[in-house]
Structures are given as C-alpha cells and as structure tokens.
Amino acid sequence: MPTPSIDVAQQLAQMRRDYGVGLRQELAELSTWAQTAASRCDSASEWQAVRDRVHKIAGGSSTFGFIEVGQSCRVCERELDAILGGRAPAVYDGIIERLAALPELLAGAEVGPDGEYEVVESLGGAAGDVEEPLIYVLEDEPETGAHLSQILESFDYRVRLFDDSRALRATCRTQRPDALILDLHFTGADDIGGLEVGESIQAGMDKPLPMFASEQSTDFETQLRAVRAGVVGFLAQPLDPIRVTALLESHMRAHRAAPLRVLMVDDDKAMLDYHRLVLESAGFTVKTLSEPDATLAVMEHFNPDVLVLDVRMPRCSGPELAQMVRYQPRWLQVPIMYLSAIEDANAQLEAMTKAGDDFLIKPITPNAFVASVQARARRARELSAALSRDSLTGLLKHADIKERMATALAQARRRDEPIAVVMLDIDFFKRVNDTYGHLVGDEVIRALANLLRRRLRVSDMLGRYGGEEFVVALPDCGEAKAVEIIDELRESFSQFQFSAGSESFTSSFSAGVKMPGADEDIQAVIAAADERLYAAKRAGRNCVVGHG
Ligand SMILES: Nc1nc2c(ncn2[C@@H]2O[C@H](COP(=O)(O)OP(=O)(O)OP(=O)(O)O)[C@@H](O)[C@H]2O)c(=O)[nH]1
C-alpha cells in the first residue's frame, strides 16, 4: 500500500510516546500494589479490578508497540480469569511477581523507530470537480457499440468506441482509461478474442485496470480466465441502463462517493484516538464514544456505515451494546465489528453469537485495520444502495427517500438553512400507457428520472415516490429559486420527443414546491407539496406551483 503522510506517522509516534508516559505511571502503581498489598489481598473484587486494568494495558501496550508488556499483562489476565472463574486455585504468587516486574519490562522495551508504523492507503474521500470517468469500449458490432455508448453517455461517462484491438492497445498506452469494456465475442483482424486483448492490455498496466465484459458468460473456464484477466463484472444482455450504470458506478465512482463513516465505542481513550487517526488518515469520517450511552442517539444523526466496538467495557459490554443496536430494525444492515484484545476463542464466539459480524484482535496493523473496516463498510453501502433503489429508474424508493429527507430537514433546521420540497407527477400518464403500451410508459418514466438525476446537484435528494410520481428535496435553496429550477426542468422535459413505433409524442409533468413550516415534519411537508402539485394539475398541468 502507498506510504502515509509523514505527518500521520509523526502523530502516531507522538501518540506512542504519550502513551508510554501514562503507561510508566500505570505500571509503577500496579507494581507497588503487588509488592505491598497483593500478598495480603483475598478480595475477589479487588483482583477483578486488577484483571480489568491488565486487560486494558494488554490491548493498548501491544497496539503501541510495547509488546513484552502486553504479553505479560495478557498472561496475568488469563491466569486471573481462571482463578476468578473458579477454574484454578486462588494462588496469586506468579501473578504478583509478574505485576511487580512490569516497570522493568517497560524500561527494557525496545522502542522501534518512529517510522515503524505502517502507513495506510488513502481512500481519497469525496473528490471535488473530478473529470467524468473515461471508458474505452471494444466492440466490433456497430449497433451494440452505439447502444452501449449512448447508455454510458447519458450517465455522463466519457466513451471511446474501438473496433480495432491494435488501436485500442495503442490508445491505452498513451492514455489510461478508467475502465475498459470488452466484447467477449470480439474477433479482430489478428484473430484474437476480446479476453486476450484485455489480458495483453492488463499486462502493460502498472496498476490493475477495471475491466468489464459486455456479455454474461456462464462457462466456468471463461469466467476463470476473466477473473484472472481483471474482469470485475459482466454486463447482462439485453443491456439495461440502470443495471449497467449501477455495476459501473460501484467500481468507478467509489472514490467520488461520500467518505465511509465509522462509529467507534471503546472505554480506552488512547485506543480511540489511535484508531481514529489511522482511519481518518485513510479517508474515513470517524466518530468516537468512550461511553456507550449515546451510541443510538449518535447513530441517528451520524448514520454510520460500520460500528466498531470494544468487547470489555465497564458499564456495558460490546456484545450487550450490539444487541441494543440490533433491537432497532433500522440498524439491522449496519455491520458490527469487535476490536478487542480477547484471544479466547470461546469468548469471541459468544460475542459473535449475540450480535456482530467480525472480530478483530488487538494489536492489529493499521493496514489490516483499514482494509477490514473498509471491506465491511463498502459492502454494506453497496447492499443498502441495491436494496433502496427502484429497479426501473435506479432512484431511491419511497421509504428510503422519505427517511433521507427527514434527516436533511433536521439538518437544515439545525443550520438554519432553507430546504425546498418538490412533488412532481407526469401528466396524463394513463393515456401514454393506454395509447402506446406499458413499455413505452416505462421509457417515459426512465427519461424523466435521468433528466432529474443529471440536472440536479449531487447534494439534492431525488426519489421515485410512486408510479409516475417523484419527490425532490433541494437543500439550501429558497422557494423562488426552487420554482425556477423545477420550471426549467419542466420546460426541458416537455420538449423531449418520444417514439413508439412510427409515431412520436411529447409528455409533460406538473409540480408543487413547498418550504417546511416551523412545526411541520417531513410527512406534512410532502403532503403540502402534494396539494400544490394538485393545484398545478387543476391549473391545466405542465406547470409548477409554489406559493399556495
Ligand atoms: N408504464 C408504467 N405505468 C405506471 C407505472 N406506475 C404507475 N403507472 C401508471 O400510471 C398511471 C397513473 O394514472 P393517473 O394517476 O390516473 O394519472 P394520470 O393519467 O397521469 O393523470 P394526471 O396525473 O391527472 O395528469 C396509471 O395508469 C398507472 O397504472 C410504471 O411503473 N410503469
């Protein structure tokens, strides 16, 4: 993985030095206690407190590179667990000796050079005005190539179509594309197939080039070869714009998506700071909590992609907290990962059985930590996007758009910013279906969805609310501006020429725009926007109504 910034490595090294100072103090206290009081101590609760202390030190010290201290504390922890759990006689001599010797172990600890921290790969975060992805398509069937190009261009990809493998190879050498789409049945003048062309292009790349095959193959050998050549997906035929772009977006635009969000709960502040820095330096947005109480409230407005929990915490264990999270159906899809120094396989299993998807063991290298959290978070995002998107238009479905708009409304109120809510409905749509058939009707719905998606801002929210009804939220936008924007879209849409066989026709939509009243929740604002939509219908359709 690429090297992290010097700054991060320096900050991590400073954290380790700070941790070392606190650790020296902590070990001196434990050692003094062991030499003076431990031999006379038969109170289980006092030993329990020592056990919790060594557990915490075991996780922290090994993470910060004080390996021997960590190992010795781990042995103490295991032995104390056995005694306190009634599995071993209450003989503390060995433990007392270990505790007494901890400061010496620390004094002799090999403190590695600052640069020993591995540096982590940056996820890039949300990019600014990056150029739209460039895609090369190898296709010798002109009609298929034109159709594919048209789909990709309508989603703002830049496309270059090739019917000659040599020209494609030469262009790849001078300008690397963001992805390559190959026709598996391609046979060029030099008689080599599409996959072979892909293999030879891939071999000349310094880092893997995402490749897609323009036709699904069910043949095991072909699929295996495709995997080895770096084909990351197959576009199913007949080409469906939504499926094609959903597949491409999941590979191509990940770097443009909002940063992945991680919520971490751990009672050890030093651990939180350390892991937060590691994740933030890799492009995640991180929130940390050292007390579990506020977890659900924070999740509500932070909406994490993944939760990372410590297992042993004083007031409430990680698995208990995980079960509380799972009580809420809303959070069922959020992966829960434990990050703990617990080595005992049974304890890990128990935690996972209660609730949880992964168990990471401290110490974990920064790269391994970033890779594990990233894989979980990305997968969770992909799944939730797939579940919440309507299959005809690729837009958010009713419940999901409403939920996001409720969050956006709360945010706008906190920031004291306006937010416009728009309901929009295609005019006389039943007539389109009745005259030209449902498939043509579907094309009209899709065309409007594409127009809205392309012309609205990334920060605007857009969903398919019902059959031919859409809902839009425009954050930081006043009513007059919102009416102007929607009216321009209305004008554009009314000029689209649709065709059905030899006939052509136009369509239009009506819309209602409403700004939230002081006490209105999202349901009430949507209902009010809907009333204005119907006022627009009554006023003759093909128009936008703002003020009542
Ligand atoms: N093709 C297609 N039609 C749909 C879809 N969802 C809903 N519809 C149809 O959309 C039509 C909506 O008709 P109405 O609600 O009567 O309204 P309208 O004809 O658009 O008339 P106004 O809204 O009054 O302008 C119904 O015939 C539905 O069957 C869909 O996904 N595809």
The ligand as an ORCA input file, in Angstrom:
! r2SCAN-3c Opt
* xyz 0 1
  N     -45.777      2.186    -17.568
  C     -45.920      2.355    -16.255
  N     -47.073      2.860    -15.777
  C     -47.208      3.051    -14.460
  C     -46.175      2.727    -13.570
  N     -46.598      3.030    -12.323
  C     -47.838      3.539    -12.422
  N     -48.232      3.554    -13.728
  C     -49.499      4.006    -14.304
  O     -49.585      5.422    -14.206
  C     -50.952      5.802    -14.372
  C     -51.248      6.985    -13.479
  O     -52.505      7.452    -13.847
  P     -53.335      8.509    -13.027
  O     -52.931      8.501    -11.592
  O     -54.798      8.277    -13.330
  O     -52.938      9.906    -13.553
  P     -52.572     10.492    -14.948
  O     -53.146      9.700    -16.085
  O     -51.080     10.683    -15.000
  O     -53.285     11.886    -14.921
  P     -52.912     13.182    -14.122
  O     -51.938     12.824    -13.023
  O     -54.188     13.654    -13.572
  O     -52.292     14.130    -15.099
  C     -51.777      4.558    -14.035
  O     -52.384      4.097    -15.224
  C     -50.728      3.541    -13.572
  O     -51.051      2.216    -13.947
  C     -44.973      2.152    -14.111
  O     -44.012      1.821    -13.395
  N     -44.880      1.999    -15.449
*
